[in-house]
């Protein structure tokens, strides 16, 4: 097929994807092989569509699409089209697509010039290398010794730090030791969701996190409103609770009575012996041992009366 026809077909396909899908994952695709891409496409089949292409052609398609639909949020995608990147179109759950991407990462050897994605530590122990290759280890200041006819690393050595570029000597040493410290796959950079473009780290936020943050803010607003005496929906329940407690306290100290406080009034004027039995019954119900707790007040009746009366009413006689 001529290149012009293939470009026209690609443009038609990408425009169709822009029309059909409202969510796009923008991924970095360095060091991802064709077989790995095939596995990712198969895993995402029925869930999402992976699209790669030349950045200039993709930018041209998005620009033309935004001209047809003036003011469309797809304009936010233009600055994202740089480097070796790809789009993943979906209408489903973004976290499900991200999980598939993470599951399809493969271990790979360190290559010279690549930025290390993690800190690489060479473990102590035999290397399987003959003594004639000592110069490799000496060049990197790796502490070694000759043991049983082979080179042995004396102690663990931090070879590469995260974020540093891998040198040719480090890459050769790791290859000689058959160590594959890195994993390669699609790296999720940004997410477009119904007109909003945000960093991929936002996907780590769960609904529980949002609820916790919201409730924390509600509590702070309620505390401020209570302190200022300014009633709001956040502080209304606490204001009503405080008012009820004040009314009950007034009935306990004065002769003013009202119907809703009658139960509390009965409790305040209850005989200490009956109050002790009520406390024992409540403790039994909370502990799940009703029979043993019900017999306890009868065995130690005098002690329960003294403690209950003295603590609640402040009377030395217990009444």
Phi and psi in degrees as GROMACS dihedral restraints (atoms count N, CA, C in turn):
[ dihedral_restraints ]
;  ai    aj    ak    al  type     phi  dphi    fc
    3     4     5     6     1   -58.9    20    10
    4     5     6     7     1   152.4    20    10
    6     7     8     9     1   -62.5    20    10
    7     8     9    10     1   -35.3    20    10
    9    10    11    12     1   -62.6    20    10
   10    11    12    13     1   -42.0    20    10
   12    13    14    15     1   -67.6    20    10
   13    14    15    16     1   -37.8    20    10
   15    16    17    18     1   -67.3    20    10
   16    17    18    19     1   -37.1    20    10
   18    19    20    21     1   -64.3    20    10
   19    20    21    22     1   -41.9    20    10
   21    22    23    24     1   -63.1    20    10
   22    23    24    25     1   -40.0    20    10
   24    25    26    27     1   -66.2    20    10
   25    26    27    28     1   -41.1    20    10
   27    28    29    30     1   -64.1    20    10
   28    29    30    31     1   -44.1    20    10
   30    31    32    33     1   -61.3    20    10
   31    32    33    34     1   -41.9    20    10
   33    34    35    36     1   -64.4    20    10
   34    35    36    37     1   -39.9    20    10
   36    37    38    39     1   -66.3    20    10
   37    38    39    40     1   -45.3    20    10
   39    40    41    42     1   -67.0    20    10
   40    41    42    43     1   -38.2    20    10
   42    43    44    45     1   -62.5    20    10
   43    44    45    46     1   -38.2    20    10
   45    46    47    48     1   -63.8    20    10
   46    47    48    49     1   -40.1    20    10
   48    49    50    51     1   -65.8    20    10
   49    50    51    52     1   -38.8    20    10
   51    52    53    54     1   -65.1    20    10
   52    53    54    55     1   -30.6    20    10
   54    55    56    57     1   -77.0    20    10
   55    56    57    58     1   -38.2    20    10
   57    58    59    60     1   -85.6    20    10
   58    59    60    61     1   -25.1    20    10
   60    61    62    63     1  -116.7    20    10
   61    62    63    64     1   147.0    20    10
   63    64    65    66     1  -111.9    20    10
   64    65    66    67     1    -3.6    20    10
   66    67    68    69     1  -128.6    20    10
   67    68    69    70     1   135.2    20    10
   69    70    71    72     1  -135.4    20    10
   70    71    72    73     1   130.4    20    10
   72    73    74    75     1  -102.4    20    10
   73    74    75    76     1   125.5    20    10
   75    76    77    78     1  -100.2    20    10
   76    77    78    79     1   118.4    20    10
   78    79    80    81     1  -122.5    20    10
   79    80    81    82     1   150.3    20    10
   81    82    83    84     1   -93.3    20    10
   82    83    84    85     1   134.0    20    10
   84    85    86    87     1  -122.2    20    10
   85    86    87    88     1    26.7    20    10
   87    88    89    90     1   -66.3    20    10
   88    89    90    91     1   141.3    20    10
   90    91    92    93     1    64.7    20    10
   91    92    93    94     1    17.4    20    10
   93    94    95    96     1   -96.6    20    10
   94    95    96    97     1   117.9    20    10
   96    97    98    99     1   -78.6    20    10
   97    98    99   100     1   169.8    20    10
   99   100   101   102     1   -66.1    20    10
  100   101   102   103     1   -38.7    20    10
  102   103   104   105     1   -65.9    20    10
  103   104   105   106     1   -39.4    20    10
  105   106   107   108     1   -64.3    20    10
  106   107   108   109     1   -39.2    20    10
  108   109   110   111     1   -62.1    20    10
  109   110   111   112     1   -40.3    20    10
  111   112   113   114     1   -62.8    20    10
  112   113   114   115     1   -41.4    20    10
  114   115   116   117     1   -64.0    20    10
  115   116   117   118     1   -38.8    20    10
  117   118   119   120     1   -66.1    20    10
  118   119   120   121     1   -42.2    20    10
  120   121   122   123     1   -62.0    20    10
  121   122   123   124     1   -41.8    20    10
  123   124   125   126     1   -65.1    20    10
  124   125   126   127     1   -42.3    20    10
  126   127   128   129     1   -66.3    20    10
  127   128   129   130     1   -30.0    20    10
  129   130   131   132     1   -93.1    20    10
  130   131   132   133     1     1.8    20    10
  132   133   134   135     1   -61.4    20    10
  133   134   135   136     1   129.4    20    10
  135   136   137   138     1    84.7    20    10
  136   137   138   139     1    -8.0    20    10
  138   139   140   141     1  -115.3    20    10
  139   140   141   142     1   -39.2    20    10
  141   142   143   144     1  -157.4    20    10
  142   143   144   145     1   168.3    20    10
  144   145   146   147     1  -125.7    20    10
  145   146   147   148     1   127.2    20    10
  147   148   149   150     1   -95.1    20    10
  148   149   150   151     1   130.7    20    10
  150   151   152   153     1  -129.8    20    10
  151   152   153   154     1   125.6    20    10
  153   154   155   156     1  -122.1    20    10
  154   155   156   157     1   162.3    20    10
  156   157   158   159     1   172.7    20    10
  157   158   159   160     1   176.9    20    10
  159   160   161   162     1   -69.7    20    10
  160   161   162   163     1   137.5    20    10
  162   163   164   165     1   -60.4    20    10
  163   164   165   166     1   -38.1    20    10
  165   166   167   168     1   -63.9    20    10
  166   167   168   169     1   -41.8    20    10
  168   169   170   171     1   -69.0    20    10
  169   170   171   172     1   -42.1    20    10
  171   172   173   174     1   -65.7    20    10
  172   173   174   175     1   -39.3    20    10
  174   175   176   177     1   -65.3    20    10
  175   176   177   178     1   -37.7    20    10
  177   178   179   180     1   -64.7    20    10
  178   179   180   181     1   -40.2    20    10
  180   181   182   183     1   -66.9    20    10
  181   182   183   184     1   -44.2    20    10
  183   184   185   186     1   -66.6    20    10
  184   185   186   187     1   -38.4    20    10
  186   187   188   189     1   -63.0    20    10
  187   188   189   190     1   -44.9    20    10
  189   190   191   192     1   -64.6    20    10
  190   191   192   193     1   -36.6    20    10
  192   193   194   195     1   -65.0    20    10
  193   194   195   196     1   -41.1    20    10
  195   196   197   198     1   -69.6    20    10
  196   197   198   199     1   -28.3    20    10
  198   199   200   201     1   -69.5    20    10
  199   200   201   202     1   -38.1    20    10
  201   202   203   204     1   -68.4    20    10
  202   203   204   205     1   -37.2    20    10
  204   205   206   207     1  -116.0    20    10
  205   206   207   208     1    84.9    20    10
  207   208   209   210     1   -60.8    20    10
  208   209   210   211     1   133.6    20    10
  210   211   212   213     1    77.6    20    10
  211   212   213   214     1    14.4    20    10
  213   214   215   216     1   -70.5    20    10
  214   215   216   217     1   141.4    20    10
  216   217   218   219     1   -63.0    20    10
  217   218   219   220     1   -12.1    20    10
  219   220   221   222     1   -61.7    20    10
  220   221   222   223     1   -13.4    20    10
  222   223   224   225     1   -60.1    20    10
  223   224   225   226     1   -24.8    20    10
  225   226   227   228     1   -67.6    20    10
  226   227   228   229     1   -18.2    20    10
  228   229   230   231     1   -78.0    20    10
  229   230   231   232     1   -21.7    20    10
  231   232   233   234     1   -59.1    20    10
  232   233   234   235     1   -46.5    20    10
  234   235   236   237     1   -66.7    20    10
  235   236   237   238     1   -16.9    20    10
  237   238   239   240     1   -81.9    20    10
  238   239   240   241     1   -12.3    20    10
  240   241   242   243     1   -88.7    20    10
  241   242   243   244     1    80.2    20    10
  243   244   245   246     1  -149.8    20    10
  244   245   246   247     1   149.0    20    10
  246   247   248   249     1    76.0    20    10
  247   248   249   250     1  -167.6    20    10
  249   250   251   252     1   -86.7    20    10
  250   251   252   253     1    92.9    20    10
  252   253   254   255     1  -129.6    20    10
  253   254   255   256     1   167.9    20    10
  255   256   257   258     1  -148.0    20    10
  256   257   258   259     1   161.0    20    10
  258   259   260   261     1  -107.3    20    10
  259   260   261   262     1   142.2    20    10
  261   262   263   264     1  -122.1    20    10
  262   263   264   265     1   112.4    20    10
  264   265   266   267     1   -92.7    20    10
  265   266   267   268     1   137.4    20    10
  267   268   269   270     1  -158.1    20    10
  268   269   270   271     1   158.9    20    10
  270   271   272   273     1  -118.9    20    10
  271   272   273   274     1     2.9    20    10
  273   274   275   276     1   -94.3    20    10
  274   275   276   277     1  -157.0    20    10
  276   277   278   279     1   -75.4    20    10
  277   278   279   280     1   126.3    20    10
  279   280   281   282     1   -65.3    20    10
  280   281   282   283     1   -34.4    20    10
  282   283   284   285     1   -66.9    20    10
  283   284   285   286     1   -34.4    20    10
  285   286   287   288     1   -64.3    20    10
  286   287   288   289     1   -41.7    20    10
  288   289   290   291     1   -65.9    20    10
  289   290   291   292     1   -42.0    20    10
  291   292   293   294     1   -63.2    20    10
  292   293   294   295     1   -38.0    20    10
  294   295   296   297     1   -63.0    20    10
  295   296   297   298     1   -39.1    20    10
  297   298   299   300     1   -64.2    20    10
  298   299   300   301     1   -40.2    20    10
  300   301   302   303     1   -62.8    20    10
  301   302   303   304     1   -43.4    20    10
  303   304   305   306     1   -68.5    20    10
  304   305   306   307     1   -32.6    20    10
  306   307   308   309     1   -70.5    20    10
  307   308   309   310     1   -21.1    20    10
  309   310   311   312     1  -102.6    20    10
  310   311   312   313     1    33.8    20    10
  312   313   314   315     1   -90.4    20    10
  313   314   315   316     1   141.4    20    10
  315   316   317   318     1  -121.6    20    10
  316   317   318   319     1   144.7    20    10
  318   319   320   321     1   -67.4    20    10
  319   320   321   322     1   145.6    20    10
  321   322   323   324     1  -148.2    20    10
  322   323   324   325     1   152.6    20    10
  324   325   326   327     1   -74.5    20    10
  325   326   327   328     1   155.8    20    10
  327   328   329   330     1   -73.9    20    10
  328   329   330   331     1   134.3    20    10
  330   331   332   333     1  -112.2    20    10
  331   332   333   334     1   145.1    20    10
  333   334   335   336     1   -62.6    20    10
  334   335   336   337     1   134.3    20    10
  336   337   338   339     1    90.7    20    10
  337   338   339   340     1    -7.6    20    10
  339   340   341   342     1   -85.0    20    10
  340   341   342   343     1   141.4    20    10
  342   343   344   345     1   -77.6    20    10
  343   344   345   346     1   126.9    20    10
  345   346   347   348     1   -68.0    20    10
  346   347   348   349     1   128.8    20    10
  348   349   350   351     1   -86.7    20    10
  349   350   351   352     1    -8.5    20    10
  351   352   353   354     1  -156.2    20    10
  352   353   354   355     1   166.3    20    10
  354   355   356   357     1   -76.4    20    10
  355   356   357   358     1   132.8    20    10
  357   358   359   360     1  -106.8    20    10
  358   359   360   361     1   123.6    20    10
  360   361   362   363     1  -118.7    20    10
  361   362   363   364     1   125.1    20    10
  363   364   365   366     1   -84.5    20    10
  364   365   366   367     1   119.9    20    10
  366   367   368   369     1   -75.2    20    10
  367   368   369   370     1   153.3    20    10
  369   370   371   372     1   -72.3    20    10
  370   371   372   373     1   151.3    20    10
  372   373   374   375     1   135.9    20    10
  373   374   375   376     1   178.7    20    10
  375   376   377   378     1   -67.2    20    10
  376   377   378   379     1   144.6    20    10
  378   379   380   381     1  -104.7    20    10
  379   380   381   382     1   -17.5    20    10
  381   382   383   384     1    80.4    20    10
  382   383   384   385     1     4.4    20    10
  384   385   386   387     1   -94.8    20    10
  385   386   387   388     1   143.5    20    10
  387   388   389   390     1   -76.5    20    10
  388   389   390   391     1   159.6    20    10
  390   391   392   393     1   -58.8    20    10
  391   392   393   394     1   -19.9    20    10
  393   394   395   396     1   -69.3    20    10
  394   395   396   397     1   -12.0    20    10
  396   397   398   399     1  -101.2    20    10
  397   398   399   400     1    21.0    20    10
  399   400   401   402     1   -61.9    20    10
  400   401   402   403     1   -30.1    20    10
  402   403   404   405     1   -59.3    20    10
  403   404   405   406     1   -32.2    20    10
  405   406   407   408     1   -58.4    20    10
  406   407   408   409     1   -44.4    20    10
  408   409   410   411     1   -77.2    20    10
  409   410   411   412     1   -35.1    20    10
  411   412   413   414     1   -66.3    20    10
  412   413   414   415     1   -35.1    20    10
  414   415   416   417     1   -64.8    20    10
  415   416   417   418     1   -26.9    20    10
  417   418   419   420     1  -104.1    20    10
  418   419   420   421     1     9.9    20    10
  420   421   422   423     1    57.8    20    10
  421   422   423   424     1    39.3    20    10
  423   424   425   426     1   -87.2    20    10
  424   425   426   427     1   122.0    20    10
  426   427   428   429     1   -70.3    20    10
  427   428   429   430     1   120.2    20    10
  429   430   431   432     1  -134.2    20    10
  430   431   432   433     1   168.9    20    10
  432   433   434   435     1  -151.4    20    10
  433   434   435   436     1   160.9    20    10
  435   436   437   438     1   -93.5    20    10
  436   437   438   439     1   122.6    20    10
  438   439   440   441     1  -138.5    20    10
  439   440   441   442     1   119.9    20    10
  441   442   443   444     1    56.5    20    10
  442   443   444   445     1    43.0    20    10
  444   445   446   447     1    77.2    20    10
  445   446   447   448     1    13.2    20    10
  447   448   449   450     1  -144.2    20    10
  448   449   450   451     1   161.4    20    10
  450   451   452   453     1   -78.1    20    10
  451   452   453   454     1   134.9    20    10
  453   454   455   456     1  -126.5    20    10
  454   455   456   457     1   130.8    20    10
  456   457   458   459     1   -78.8    20    10
  457   458   459   460     1   128.2    20    10
  459   460   461   462     1   -73.1    20    10
  460   461   462   463     1   -44.5    20    10
  462   463   464   465     1  -143.7    20    10
  463   464   465   466     1   161.5    20    10
  465   466   467   468     1   -59.9    20    10
  466   467   468   469     1   140.3    20    10
  468   469   470   471     1  -130.1    20    10
  469   470   471   472     1   127.8    20    10
  471   472   473   474     1   -77.2    20    10
  472   473   474   475     1   107.0    20    10
  474   475   476   477     1   -88.6    20    10
  475   476   477   478     1   -45.0    20    10
  477   478   479   480     1  -136.1    20    10
  478   479   480   481     1   137.5    20    10
  480   481   482   483     1   -95.8    20    10
  481   482   483   484     1   153.2    20    10
  483   484   485   486     1   -61.0    20    10
  484   485   486   487     1   133.4    20    10
  486   487   488   489     1    93.4    20    10
  487   488   489   490     1   -12.4    20    10
  489   490   491   492     1   -84.8    20    10
  490   491   492   493     1   156.6    20    10
  492   493   494   495     1   -81.9    20    10
  493   494   495   496     1   139.2    20    10
  495   496   497   498     1   -78.3    20    10
  496   497   498   499     1   126.0    20    10
  498   499   500   501     1   -83.2    20    10
  499   500   501   502     1   166.8    20    10
  501   502   503   504     1   -65.9    20    10
  502   503   504   505     1   -37.6    20    10
  504   505   506   507     1   -66.7    20    10
  505   506   507   508     1   -43.7    20    10
  507   508   509   510     1   -62.5    20    10
  508   509   510   511     1   -42.7    20    10
  510   511   512   513     1   -63.9    20    10
  511   512   513   514     1   -41.3    20    10
  513   514   515   516     1   -65.6    20    10
  514   515   516   517     1   -40.1    20    10
  516   517   518   519     1   -64.7    20    10
  517   518   519   520     1   -45.0    20    10
  519   520   521   522     1   -64.3    20    10
  520   521   522   523     1   -36.6    20    10
  522   523   524   525     1   -67.5    20    10
  523   524   525   526     1   -39.2    20    10
  525   526   527   528     1   -64.9    20    10
  526   527   528   529     1   -35.2    20    10
  528   529   530   531     1   -85.0    20    10
  529   530   531   532     1    -1.1    20    10
  531   532   533   534     1    59.5    20    10
  532   533   534   535     1    42.2    20    10
  534   535   536   537     1  -103.8    20    10
  535   536   537   538     1   132.1    20    10
  537   538   539   540     1  -119.3    20    10
  538   539   540   541     1    86.1    20    10
  540   541   542   543     1   -80.3    20    10
  541   542   543   544     1   -15.9    20    10
  543   544   545   546     1  -107.7    20    10
  544   545   546   547     1   161.3    20    10
  546   547   548   549     1  -126.0    20    10
  547   548   549   550     1   137.3    20    10
  549   550   551   552     1  -114.8    20    10
  550   551   552   553     1   142.5    20    10
  552   553   554   555     1  -179.9    20    10
  553   554   555   556     1  -176.1    20    10
  555   556   557   558     1   -67.6    20    10
  556   557   558   559     1   134.1    20    10
  558   559   560   561     1  -108.5    20    10
  559   560   561   562     1   116.8    20    10
  561   562   563   564     1   -74.9    20    10
  562   563   564   565     1   121.0    20    10
  564   565   566   567     1  -101.3    20    10
  565   566   567   568     1   -53.6    20    10
  567   568   569   570     1  -140.8    20    10
  568   569   570   571     1   164.4    20    10
  570   571   572   573     1  -134.4    20    10
  571   572   573   574     1   131.4    20    10
  573   574   575   576     1  -106.4    20    10
  574   575   576   577     1   125.5    20    10
  576   577   578   579     1  -138.4    20    10
  577   578   579   580     1   104.8    20    10
  579   580   581   582     1    50.2    20    10
  580   581   582   583     1    49.4    20    10
  582   583   584   585     1    94.0    20    10
  583   584   585   586     1    -5.7    20    10
  585   586   587   588     1  -113.7    20    10
  586   587   588   589     1   135.0    20    10
  588   589   590   591     1  -113.6    20    10
  589   590   591   592     1   124.9    20    10
  591   592   593   594     1  -143.6    20    10
  592   593   594   595     1   165.1    20    10
  594   595   596   597     1   -69.1    20    10
  595   596   597   598     1   150.8    20    10
  597   598   599   600     1   -64.7    20    10
  598   599   600   601     1   -21.7    20    10
  600   601   602   603     1   -63.6    20    10
  601   602   603   604     1   -19.8    20    10
  603   604   605   606     1   -64.2    20    10
  604   605   606   607     1   -26.8    20    10
  606   607   608   609     1   -67.2    20    10
  607   608   609   610     1   -17.1    20    10
  609   610   611   612     1   -73.8    20    10
  610   611   612   613     1   -15.2    20    10
  612   613   614   615     1   -79.3    20    10
  613   614   615   616     1   124.9    20    10
  615   616   617   618     1   -99.0    20    10
  616   617   618   619     1   171.5    20    10
  618   619   620   621     1   -63.9    20    10
  619   620   621   622     1   -34.2    20    10
  621   622   623   624     1   -64.3    20    10
  622   623   624   625     1   -38.5    20    10
  624   625   626   627     1   -63.4    20    10
  625   626   627   628     1   -42.9    20    10
  627   628   629   630     1   -64.5    20    10
  628   629   630   631     1   -42.4    20    10
  630   631   632   633     1   -63.2    20    10
  631   632   633   634     1   -42.2    20    10
  633   634   635   636     1   -63.8    20    10
  634   635   636   637     1   -42.4    20    10
  636   637   638   639     1   -65.1    20    10
  637   638   639   640     1   -41.0    20    10
  639   640   641   642     1   -64.8    20    10
  640   641   642   643     1   -46.5    20    10
  642   643   644   645     1   -65.2    20    10
  643   644   645   646     1   -35.2    20    10
  645   646   647   648     1   -63.9    20    10
  646   647   648   649     1   -41.2    20    10
  648   649   650   651     1   -66.6    20    10
  649   650   651   652     1   -39.6    20    10
  651   652   653   654     1   -61.4    20    10
  652   653   654   655     1   -42.2    20    10
  654   655   656   657     1   -63.8    20    10
  655   656   657   658     1   -39.5    20    10
  657   658   659   660     1   -66.0    20    10
  658   659   660   661     1   -43.3    20    10
  660   661   662   663     1   -62.8    20    10
  661   662   663   664     1   -43.1    20    10
  663   664   665   666     1   -62.0    20    10
  664   665   666   667     1   -40.3    20    10
  666   667   668   669     1   -65.8    20    10
  667   668   669   670     1   -40.3    20    10
  669   670   671   672     1   -64.9    20    10
  670   671   672   673     1   -43.3    20    10
  672   673   674   675     1   -65.3    20    10
  673   674   675   676     1   -38.0    20    10
  675   676   677   678     1   -65.3    20    10
  676   677   678   679     1   -39.4    20    10
  678   679   680   681     1   -67.8    20    10
  679   680   681   682     1   -37.0    20    10
  681   682   683   684     1   -84.8    20    10
  682   683   684   685     1   -13.5    20    10
  684   685   686   687     1    73.5    20    10
  685   686   687   688     1    27.4    20    10
  687   688   689   690     1  -107.6    20    10
  688   689   690   691     1   109.0    20    10
  690   691   692   693     1   -72.8    20    10
  691   692   693   694     1   132.9    20    10
  693   694   695   696     1  -139.7    20    10
  694   695   696   697     1   175.5    20    10
  696   697   698   699     1   -63.9    20    10
  697   698   699   700     1   -30.1    20    10
  699   700   701   702     1   -69.6    20    10
  700   701   702   703     1   -34.7    20    10
  702   703   704   705     1  -103.0    20    10
  703   704   705   706     1    -3.8    20    10
  705   706   707   708     1   -61.1    20    10
  706   707   708   709     1   -46.1    20    10
  708   709   710   711     1   -62.0    20    10
  709   710   711   712     1   -40.8    20    10
  711   712   713   714     1   -69.1    20    10
  712   713   714   715     1   -37.1    20    10
  714   715   716   717     1   -64.2    20    10
  715   716   717   718     1   -42.9    20    10
  717   718   719   720     1   -64.2    20    10
  718   719   720   721     1   -41.5    20    10
  720   721   722   723     1   -62.7    20    10
  721   722   723   724     1   -43.2    20    10
  723   724   725   726     1   -63.9    20    10
  724   725   726   727     1   -38.6    20    10
  726   727   728   729     1   -65.1    20    10
  727   728   729   730     1   -41.7    20    10
  729   730   731   732     1   -63.4    20    10
  730   731   732   733     1   -42.9    20    10
  732   733   734   735     1   -63.0    20    10
  733   734   735   736     1   -38.4    20    10
  735   736   737   738     1   -66.1    20    10
  736   737   738   739     1   -39.6    20    10
  738   739   740   741     1   -64.6    20    10
  739   740   741   742     1   -40.5    20    10
  741   742   743   744     1   -65.3    20    10
  742   743   744   745     1   -39.6    20    10
  744   745   746   747     1   -63.5    20    10
  745   746   747   748     1   -37.4    20    10
  747   748   749   750     1   -64.4    20    10
  748   749   750   751     1   -42.9    20    10
  750   751   752   753     1   -65.0    20    10
  751   752   753   754     1   -30.5    20    10
  753   754   755   756     1   -73.8    20    10
  754   755   756   757     1   -28.5    20    10
  756   757   758   759     1  -100.3    20    10
  757   758   759   760     1   -17.2    20    10
  759   760   761   762     1  -127.6    20    10
  760   761   762   763     1  -177.5    20    10
  762   763   764   765     1   -93.4    20    10
  763   764   765   766     1     3.0    20    10
  765   766   767   768     1   -72.9    20    10
  766   767   768   769     1   127.7    20    10
  768   769   770   771     1  -126.9    20    10
  769   770   771   772     1   152.6    20    10
  771   772   773   774     1  -149.0    20    10
  772   773   774   775     1   155.3    20    10
  774   775   776   777     1   -58.9    20    10
  775   776   777   778     1   -41.9    20    10
  777   778   779   780     1   -66.4    20    10
  778   779   780   781     1   -19.6    20    10
  780   781   782   783     1   -97.7    20    10
  781   782   783   784     1     9.1    20    10
  783   784   785   786     1   -63.6    20    10
  784   785   786   787     1   -38.8    20    10
  786   787   788   789     1   -65.8    20    10
  787   788   789   790     1   -39.8    20    10
  789   790   791   792     1   -68.0    20    10
  790   791   792   793     1   -36.3    20    10
  792   793   794   795     1   -63.3    20    10
  793   794   795   796     1   -40.7    20    10
  795   796   797   798     1   -63.0    20    10
  796   797   798   799     1   -39.0    20    10
  798   799   800   801     1   -66.7    20    10
  799   800   801   802     1   -41.0    20    10
  801   802   803   804     1   -65.6    20    10
  802   803   804   805     1   -33.1    20    10
  804   805   806   807     1   -98.9    20    10
  805   806   807   808     1    12.4    20    10
  807   808   809   810     1   -72.8    20    10
  808   809   810   811     1   145.6    20    10
  810   811   812   813     1   -62.8    20    10
  811   812   813   814     1   136.9    20    10
  813   814   815   816     1   -55.8    20    10
  814   815   816   817     1   -33.0    20    10
  816   817   818   819     1   -67.1    20    10
  817   818   819   820     1   -43.2    20    10
  819   820   821   822     1   -68.0    20    10
  820   821   822   823     1   -36.0    20    10
  822   823   824   825     1   -65.7    20    10
  823   824   825   826     1   -37.5    20    10
  825   826   827   828     1   -64.8    20    10
  826   827   828   829     1   -40.2    20    10
  828   829   830   831     1   -65.0    20    10
  829   830   831   832     1   -39.0    20    10
  831   832   833   834     1   -64.5    20    10
  832   833   834   835     1   -40.5    20    10
  834   835   836   837     1   -64.8    20    10
  835   836   837   838     1   -42.0    20    10
  837   838   839   840     1   -64.3    20    10
  838   839   840   841     1   -40.2    20    10
  840   841   842   843     1   -65.4    20    10
  841   842   843   844     1   -40.1    20    10
  843   844   845   846     1   -65.5    20    10
  844   845   846   847     1   -40.8    20    10
  846   847   848   849     1   -65.2    20    10
  847   848   849   850     1   -37.1    20    10
  849   850   851   852     1   -66.8    20    10
  850   851   852   853     1   -40.5    20    10
  852   853   854   855     1   -65.3    20    10
  853   854   855   856     1   -37.0    20    10
  855   856   857   858     1   -72.6    20    10
  856   857   858   859     1   -35.0    20    10
  858   859   860   861     1   -86.3    20    10
  859   860   861   862     1   -13.3    20    10
  861   862   863   864     1    79.9    20    10
  862   863   864   865     1    14.3    20    10
  864   865   866   867     1  -123.2    20    10
  865   866   867   868     1    76.4    20    10
  867   868   869   870     1   -68.8    20    10
  868   869   870   871     1   -40.8    20    10
  870   871   872   873     1   -70.1    20    10
  871   872   873   874     1   -44.9    20    10
  873   874   875   876     1   -66.3    20    10
  874   875   876   877     1   -38.4    20    10
  876   877   878   879     1   -73.0    20    10
  877   878   879   880     1   -28.8    20    10
  879   880   881   882     1   -71.2    20    10
  880   881   882   883     1   -30.5    20    10
  882   883   884   885     1   -80.8    20    10
  883   884   885   886     1   -22.9    20    10
  885   886   887   888     1   -61.2    20    10
  886   887   888   889     1   -42.8    20    10
  888   889   890   891     1   -62.4    20    10
  889   890   891   892     1   -30.3    20    10
  891   892   893   894     1   -73.0    20    10
  892   893   894   895     1   -35.5    20    10
  894   895   896   897     1   -72.3    20    10
  895   896   897   898     1   -38.5    20    10
  897   898   899   900     1  -121.1    20    10
  898   899   900   901     1    54.3    20    10
  900   901   902   903     1   -65.0    20    10
  901   902   903   904     1   -44.8    20    10
  903   904   905   906     1   -65.9    20    10
  904   905   906   907     1   -41.1    20    10
  906   907   908   909     1   -65.4    20    10
  907   908   909   910     1   -41.7    20    10
  909   910   911   912     1   -63.2    20    10
  910   911   912   913     1   -39.0    20    10
  912   913   914   915     1   -65.4    20    10
  913   914   915   916     1   -44.8    20    10
  915   916   917   918     1   -63.4    20    10
  916   917   918   919     1   -45.6    20    10
  918   919   920   921     1   -67.0    20    10
  919   920   921   922     1   -46.2    20    10
  921   922   923   924     1   -63.3    20    10
  922   923   924   925     1   -47.0    20    10
  924   925   926   927     1   -67.3    20    10
  925   926   927   928     1   -42.7    20    10
  927   928   929   930     1   -66.6    20    10
  928   929   930   931     1   -41.3    20    10
  930   931   932   933     1   -73.8    20    10
  931   932   933   934     1   -36.7    20    10
  933   934   935   936     1   -86.2    20    10
  934   935   936   937     1   -35.8    20    10
  936   937   938   939     1  -112.7    20    10
  937   938   939   940     1    -6.0    20    10
  939   940   941   942     1    66.4    20    10
  940   941   942   943     1    24.2    20    10
  942   943   944   945     1  -100.7    20    10
  943   944   945   946     1   125.1    20    10
  945   946   947   948     1   -62.9    20    10
  946   947   948   949     1   -27.2    20    10
  948   949   950   951     1   -81.2    20    10
  949   950   951   952     1   -10.0    20    10
  951   952   953   954     1    86.7    20    10
  952   953   954   955     1     2.9    20    10
